[in-house]
Amino acid sequence: MENKTPILELLNISKRFPGVIALNDVTLTVDTGEIVALIGENGAGKSTLMKILGGAISRDSGTVKIEGQPAEIKSPREASALGIEFIHQELSVLDNLDVAANIFLRREPTKAGPLKLIDRPRLYREADALLAKLGLDLPSRTSLSRLSLAQHQLVEIARAIARFEPVTVGVSRAFFEPARTATIPSVTTSDELLPANASPRLRLWHVEPDITSNPVVGRFA
């Protein structure tokens, strides 16, 4: 029988700041393979909910479950260990490094020996394999200073995926926050970033369009 356990559950989440109720008994359930968009005006609580999921802030009440198991995510490092990665609107790529160096920043493959020198042939080989797998036409040796903002975002997404999946394995979980400054087409590009031979488990987009309606959750097949 197929397992119907949601891959992600945020149950009855509440969060208060001085003088403000940021989240009041919010529940969000995401099934395997779903694409979900959180949409709402400024102050609706989208960023707060994602920061709780990412371990940046704590919740006052409620439960977080990953694949049916309660999860206490107390830091971004703990979130990353669970396969949760964010692409924030404030990008963290470095213009003075090339594409490959940004993708494997602080996780560079090293040569054998006591000095642990960076294995640059392997660095570029693995970066090229990942970029090809994701269908991204980005030369791994190109400096980011020569790329557009949209390409910077693609490098950031590739880095997030590389953190928690080997190049030879399909994508499991990734969380993106393009927001208003994004130049990447949302749903179409997320599909293109997941190769046909991958087995995507969860793709969640956190977006902030200029709208005045109440917060809503959009689900896409």
C-alpha positions in Angstrom: 0.0 0.0 0.0 1.2 3.4 -0.9 2.5 5.5 2.0 0.2 8.5 2.5 2.2 10.2 5.2 2.8 13.8 4.3 6.5 14.7 3.8 6.0 18.0 5.8 3.4 19.0 8.4 3.3 22.4 10.2 0.5 21.9 12.7 -1.2 24.7 14.7 1.9 26.9 14.6 1.7 30.2 16.5 4.2 32.9 17.0 4.0 36.2 18.8 6.3 39.2 18.7 6.0 42.2 21.1 2.6 43.8 20.1 2.1 41.5 17.1 0.6 38.1 16.5 2.7 36.9 13.5 1.1 33.5 13.3 -2.1 32.2 14.9 -2.8 28.5 14.8 -1.4 28.0 11.2 -1.4 24.5 9.7 0.2 23.6 6.4 0.5 20.0 5.1 2.6 19.1 2.0 2.5 15.7 0.3 5.4 14.1 -1.6 6.1 15.8 -5.0 3.8 18.8 -4.3 4.7 22.3 -5.4 3.3 24.8 -2.9 3.3 28.6 -3.0 2.7 30.7 0.1 1.1 33.9 -1.1 0.1 37.0 0.8 0.7 40.7 1.5 3.5 42.0 3.6 3.0 41.1 7.3 0.9 38.0 6.5 3.4 35.7 8.3 5.0 33.9 5.3 8.6 34.7 6.3 7.9 33.9 9.9 6.5 30.5 9.1 9.5 29.7 6.8 12.0 30.9 9.5 10.4 28.6 12.0 10.8 25.7 9.5 14.3 26.7 8.7 15.4 26.9 12.4 16.0 30.6 12.3 13.4 31.4 15.0 11.4 29.3 17.5 7.7 28.8 17.5 5.6 29.5 20.6 3.3 26.5 20.0 2.5 23.9 17.5 4.2 20.9 15.9 6.6 20.4 13.0 6.7 16.9 11.4 9.0 15.6 8.7 7.8 12.4 7.1 5.5 11.8 10.0 8.1 12.3 12.7 8.1 15.3 15.1 11.1 17.5 14.4 12.6 20.1 16.7 14.5 22.4 14.3 16.6 24.7 16.5 19.1 26.1 13.9 19.6 26.4 10.1 22.3 23.7 10.4 19.7 21.3 11.9 17.3 22.2 9.1 19.9 21.5 6.5 20.6 18.1 8.1 16.9 17.3 7.5 17.3 18.2 3.8 15.6 21.7 4.2 17.4 24.4 2.2 16.4 28.0 1.4 17.1 30.3 -1.4 16.6 33.7 0.1 16.0 36.9 -1.8 19.2 38.3 -0.4 21.7 36.0 -2.3 24.8 34.7 -0.6 26.9 33.9 -3.6 30.4 35.4 -4.0 31.2 37.5 -7.1 34.9 36.9 -6.8 34.6 33.2 -7.1 33.6 31.1 -10.1 30.4 29.0 -10.5 32.0 25.8 -9.2 33.6 27.4 -6.2 30.3 28.9 -5.2 28.4 25.6 -5.6 30.8 23.7 -3.3 31.7 26.6 -1.0 33.0 25.2 2.4 32.5 21.7 1.0 35.3 21.6 -1.6 36.6 18.2 -2.6 40.1 17.8 -1.4 43.1 15.7 -2.4 44.5 13.0 -0.2 47.2 14.0 2.2 47.7 16.1 5.3 47.4 19.4 3.6 43.9 18.7 2.2 44.4 20.8 -0.9 41.4 21.5 -3.0 41.0 19.0 -5.8 40.2 21.4 -8.6 39.8 18.9 -11.4 37.3 17.1 -9.3 35.6 20.3 -8.2 34.9 21.3 -11.8 34.0 17.8 -12.9 31.4 17.5 -10.2 30.1 21.0 -10.8 29.8 20.3 -14.5 27.9 17.1 -13.8 25.5 18.8 -11.4 24.8 21.7 -13.8 24.3 19.3 -16.6 21.9 17.2 -14.5 19.9 20.3 -13.7 19.9 21.4 -17.3 21.7 24.7 -16.5 23.8 26.3 -19.2 26.4 27.8 -16.9 30.1 27.2 -17.4 31.5 26.1 -14.1 34.7 28.1 -14.5 33.0 31.4 -15.2 33.3 34.1 -12.5 30.0 35.2 -11.0 30.9 38.8 -11.6 30.2 38.1 -15.3 26.8 36.6 -14.7 23.3 38.2 -14.4 21.2 38.3 -11.3 19.0 35.5 -12.6 22.1 33.3 -13.2 23.3 34.1 -9.6 20.0 32.7 -8.4 20.4 29.6 -10.4 23.9 29.1 -8.9 22.4 29.5 -5.4 19.7 26.9 -6.2 22.4 24.5 -7.5 24.4 25.0 -4.4 21.4 24.2 -2.2 20.6 21.0 -4.1 24.3 20.0 -4.0 24.4 20.3 -0.2 22.0 17.5 0.4 22.1 15.2 -2.6 24.9 13.5 -4.5 25.1 14.4 -8.1 24.0 10.9 -9.1 20.8 11.0 -7.0 17.5 12.8 -7.6 16.4 15.9 -5.7 14.6 15.2 -2.4 13.7 18.5 -0.6 14.4 22.1 -1.5 12.8 25.4 -0.3 13.1 28.6 -2.4 12.2 32.2 -1.6 12.4 34.2 -4.8 10.1 37.0 -3.5 9.6 40.2 -5.5 13.2 40.6 -6.5 13.2 37.2 -8.3 13.8 37.1 -12.0 13.3 33.3 -12.4 9.9 32.1 -13.7 8.5 30.4 -10.6 6.8 27.1 -11.3 8.2 26.5 -14.8 11.8 26.9 -13.7 11.4 24.7 -10.7 10.3 21.9 -12.9 13.2 22.5 -15.3 15.6 22.2 -12.3 14.3 18.7 -11.6 15.6 16.3 -14.3 13.3 13.7 -15.8 15.2 10.8 -14.1 15.0 12.4 -10.6 12.5 11.4 -7.9 11.5 14.8 -6.4 9.9 14.5 -3.0 9.1 18.1 -2.2 9.4 21.5 -3.8 8.1 24.5 -1.8 8.2 28.0 -3.2 7.8 30.9 -0.8 6.8 34.0 -2.8 5.7 37.5 -1.9 3.8 39.1 -4.8 2.3 42.6 -4.5 -1.3 41.7 -3.6 -3.7 42.8 -1.0 -5.7 39.6 -0.4 -5.4 37.4 2.6 -2.6 34.8 2.7 -3.4 31.7 0.7 -1.7 28.5 -0.2 -1.4 27.6 -3.9 -1.0 24.0 -4.9 0.2 22.9 -8.3 0.3 19.5 -9.9 
